[in-house]
Amino acid sequence: MTSIAVAATTLCVSGLVLAPTAHAEGRHGDRPGHSWDRTAYRGDVHVVPGPDEDQGVVDGTVFDDRNRNSRQDRGERGVPGVVVSNGLEVTRTDRHGRYSLPATDNFTVFVTQPAGYQVPVDDDNVARFFYHHLPAGSPPLRYGGLAPTGELPDQVNFPLVRSGLTASHEQHCLIGGDIQTYDLAEVEYARAGAFADLAERTDYTGCGALFVGDVVGDDLSLYPQTRELVRMINGPARFLPGNHDLDFDATDSAHTFDTFKAHLAPEYYSYDVGKVHVVALNTVEYPVPGGYTGALDARQLEWLRNDIAAVPRDRLVVVAAHIPLLDFADSDSAKHQVAQVREVVEILEGREVLSLGGHTHSIENLEKGDSLAGWKNLFGIDALPFDHITVGAISGDWYSGAVQPEGYPTALQRDGGKPGVLTLDIRGRHVRERFTVRGGDDAEQMALGLNTPRYREWFAAHRGAVGSAPELTDPLVVSRADLQGTTWLTTNFWMGSTGAKVVARIDGGRPVSAVRTQPMRGEGQLVGAEHSDPVAVQQQLVHGGSVADRTSHLWRLELPADLAAGEHTATVTATDAHGRRYTDTLTFTVSG
């Protein structure tokens, strides 16, 4: 182990439930603990060959597929009141489970999974709840796009099965950001990392996993390998598109995600579990001058209005996107946030809302009321209208850094957080977010370090030499001059937010509160060595990657200038906004 990471830590957690409560099996025949492979509802949408007599209308039935063969057989009733959409209009099935909607020459019809039911998944665990209609297929595209569908089929029928897991008011929803594999080596990094972890978990079987874009890294021929990865998980997999999932050779926006759609999912859709309505948005507009930008087109905005109008007021609405509606990391950039954020806020007014995003390769746990200058300057948003989480990346910092013995790179993210996945633990409409570090467990939530004058000098000297800087020698040795020149004990509390608290004891002394470096009270981003995470930066400047010179979740405590020479131990307790406490220790030496 190099001098960059010499601190041995001990970790304990209080007030944290690491496993969900089991559900009763009841009449639905599914419960946690059963093998997902054995109980998964495998099937597909039933497309009845046509052509339909009316090529201007798509119709069909949503039905209870009791024998799980994806066909509506005698005795299998239609399911009334289920939402179906053509990507613009939204309708509900009648008392026989039937629906009809306007059809065009390029549209997707999809069902919104109702709570208490589960849509089928294919052999790779990818949820199947849609039919793409494109009579002539995609224009010539490098990665193929959509095959020709021919004329509108006679019917598009959506099978469902009853599910006690999706009926429960207790849900555990897994959210994965930016798998973003650029080649087969990176596929194997993802397999050895987050997906190996997910293969060992069964808490998300009902709600499943939603991967919020940048599924691959521009090479869309890797989608089959992505499917192999989600074959490892224990629940349905859903995807939404990111800016690295584009058909870059598409000449207009009508076909920019055709290959994504052919392999994985519609561009946008919704589904229900428990008391939660999940909206998966496409927030990538392409082509535009400069490549892409964060935006929703008029059709998707109108669909969102119609979709939300059909949702009961007592539901929690989770809005997931690749490019976040708003974020910290790129708060001064219009390209990396959503131009129509004010319209989205208006549509969601009066609702209980949590928004999610990926894209930034950072972890951001932002609270309603948080404020940044960039949001006001760009969009006229004075304060965050609802809680938001940027979920971090499975790829971390694009699989950068030194490869670890476990078979994947360190890849510390732009804000110093480790790669991992987010879980939303939900009871009714109440959410507790849980970040699980790749290869770790839920107790690992922070990194402790020292920000000394010597570190800041080293930072300034080598900031332009990312990946080739010499190591900072003895980072946990503090000189008397360092103490006189301001040395901070730093805590990067990855899921820390407004309302969180960090306190430290030096050598068992009285607890002293640390100060959050980014207050989120309307200021701009605070950037530089004094606002950086020294633990992450020492990895990144030496081994490559982004540089954690800004973050929304760093706390620091100035060490006393009169600390005696010798070894000292700092004990840090971080308490999140839900009252869960995490404790870590750092041992350092004062020289001279």
C-alpha positions, 0 to 999 in steps of 0.5 A: 500500500502506498503512502497515499492510503496509509490510514487504517480505519475502523467503522461502525454504524448505528441506527441503520437497517441493512436488510429489508423486512421480508414480505408475506407470500400470500396469494401472489406467489412471490417473496424475497428469499426465493430464487429470482431465476425460479420465480421471475415472470419471463415473457413478452408483449403479444403482438398479434400479426395484422395488418390492422384494418385501421392503421391510424389506431393501435389497440389491444388488451392488458390482461392477467396472464395466469399461466404465464405464456404471454397469451390471453387464454380462455379465463384470463381476464383483462385488467381494468384501469391500467394506463397505456400510452403512445408517447403522447396521449395517455388512456386507461383500459376499460372494464375488459382491459381494452385500450385504443390510442392514435397511431403514427408511422413512428411511435412506441406504445407502452403500458405503465406497470400498475402496483400489484402486478409485474410486467414480464422480463426476458431471459436477460431480466430486461423488462418487456412492456412496449412495442416500437412501430416503425414501418420502414425501419430506421434510416441507415445507421452504423449500429442498425437501429430498429428493424422494419415493423411493416404495417400496424399489427392487429393488436398489441396486448400487454400481459401482466402477472399479480405480484405481492412484491410490487403491491407492498408499500415497502419497496427497495428500488435500485438505481444505477448510474453510468455503466458506460463501458467503452470496450470489453475490458470495461465490461469485465470491470463492471461485471467484477464490480457492481454487478457481482455485488448486485448478484448477491443481493435480493432486496430489490426484486420487486421494484427492480433496477433502473439504470439511468443512462450512458449504458454504454460509451458510444459503441452501441455494439456493446449492448448485448454485453450489457444484457449479459451483465443484467442477467446477473441481477435479481430483479427486473432491469429497466433503462433510460438513455444517456448522451453516450447511447446516441446513434451519433450518425442520425441526422434528426432527433426522430432516430437518435436513440433507435439502437437503444430502443431496439435493444433495451427500452423506450426513450421515456415511460413510467411504472408503479410499485407500492405507493410510488410512481416512477417516471423515466425521462429522456433528457438528452436532445441531439443533434444540436450545435455543439453535439447534445444538450439537456432538454425535453422536446414538446412531445415528451413534455406533453406526455409528462403532463398527461402521465402525471395527471393520471397519478393519484395525489397520494403517490410519491413521484420519482422522476429519473433522468440521465442529465439531471434537471438540476445538479451541483457538479455542472450548476453553471452549465446549461448543457448539463442540466435541463432547459425545461426544468421550470416547465417540469416543476410546474407539472409536478407542483403540489406533488411529493417528488424526488428527482434522480439523475446520472451523467455527472459521475458524482454523488449529490444528495441535495435537499429541497430548499438548497440553492446555487447561483448557477441555477438562478442565473441560468434558469431563474430557480431560486431554490431546489423545489424538491429533493434531488439525488445524483446517483453516482456512477457504476463506472465511477470516474470512467474506470480510471485509476489503478486496477485493484486486486478485485479486478476493477480500477479505483475510479474515484468519482469527480467529487471523491466518492467511490463507485457504487449504486443507490437504493431507495428504501421506501415505506409508503411515500417516505424515502431513505436513500442508501448508497452502497460502495462497490465491493463494500457494504452500507456501513462505508460512507465516508473518507477521512483525510488531512488538508495541510499547507504542504498538501495545498502546495503539492496540489498547486504544483501538480494540478496540471499533471493529472496521472503523472504527479509524484506521490505526496510523501507522508500525507498523515504527518503534520508539521508544526508549521502545517498547524500554524498555517491551517490544517483541516481534518476533512470528511467526505461524507458521500451522501451528506446533505443539508441537515447532516452533521459531522463531529470529531473528537481528537484523542477522545476529547470533547466533540467539535462540529465540522463545517460544510465547505459548500453551504448550498445557500445561493453561493456559487461553486467553491473550487480549489485545493482548500475545498478539495478532498485530499484523499481522492485528489492524491489518488487522482493526480497520481493515477489519473482521472478527474480531480475532486476539487469541488464537492457538495458533501465535504466537511472540515475541522481546523486542527488546533495549532497547539497539538502536541508532537506525537500520534493522535487519533481523530474519531469522526461521527457523521449523522445523515438527515435521517439520523443514521450515524456512521463513525470512522477514525483517522490516525495521524502524527504531529512532528517536531 
